[in-house]
Amino acid sequence: MPSLTLPTLARAAITGIMLTFASMACAQVNDGRAPGDASSAQAVELAARPALMLAGEAEWEEGFTKINKSFADLRMAMDRAGLKPGGRPLAVFVDTDDQGFRFQAMIPLEAAPAATPSFPAPIKLGETPKGKTMKFEHRSAYDDIDSTYEAITAYLDEKGVEAKPMFIEQYLNDVTSADDTGLQVEIYVFVK
């Protein structure tokens, strides 16, 4: 994987999202903060947790839909195997460029199964990423998330924090469209 900086990731995310949603109007955040507010920043050490995971890739225009489809596939596999979720779904962005991104959709498990169930390929058991991160909040439509990534980049630059080329979006609620202003996302940026 090429070494990318958060500004490169953010620019790629912004480019894709802006192309996808250029015709939509910006929505207001439901908690009174403007989209792109990085005031929620806090240092968080993530611990690895057992998870069901599914690798995927998408062009920016289809990203929100593909991530949601991956979560639905994971939930179906969990139900069939009798596994219980141990946290909200997350997307780990492992590589981005101007055309799209590669990701791992994950749903943390309440506990690792005693015996490894059989899952349809490419679903598998694994662990959520661990490490030192900065956590940020996004409280608005997914089509406004580019503003949040711009604010994150500015915040990290201002504080002199160097980001690793991987970040997580954890979805705190379920929405079915990218323009739903009720979306709540926690963004974890891995830092050096």
Steps between C-alpha positions, in 0.01 A plus 500: 500500500646841414574729791231765505454792734167598650484807273533268199230272639278794580549650154412169339194462723395858437544466124288187485231622732479838331460335159230274637300759684582828323137567419375454857467791740702498821295398803526637851641285777242375745702599810552864406859468379581575139622212283876498514532585869805319645440624857407148611860374459634269767784250526377139518696174524300235315516139618450212259163326524375187322302594190335361192653668196455540129754663267369718222579775259296773343515802279413817690160535333385163636690498830216565745281237334776235489594552865135468608460185287807351666349565844177329391698197376691484829180521706344218297809280552498580873133405530557169319796416726321609818759769577411812697637847421729658757501851356396719211612426141811665367681549172879490504638694205826330402579667167360795308565675173318740268277225357397319817604308805557160655339430835423235754145503634491364854250428771657439842382183672382462859756219531713289272317175417628184669492318167558679172176506303498467124436825314443568131813642336633766538351541852737392776581533868765751600571786735436870496811717464683609813726791571536865580235719334336838505121475510275755330123522462294554188134588564337568166431337164769281346509743209635760748780279636757668275471812719584291804807348331617850401465609865682187621788568261522863614486396867777240463717744303449770763588262786795349311352148520617257230230264371545146374333402168204325665182628658172361630143620471279348771130547431307566820159479336351347187401719207413384151584808296807719480293817540343400836609777739444275803819303429743469792854385424812479713818532294820348637823617339803286581795714606875443539 
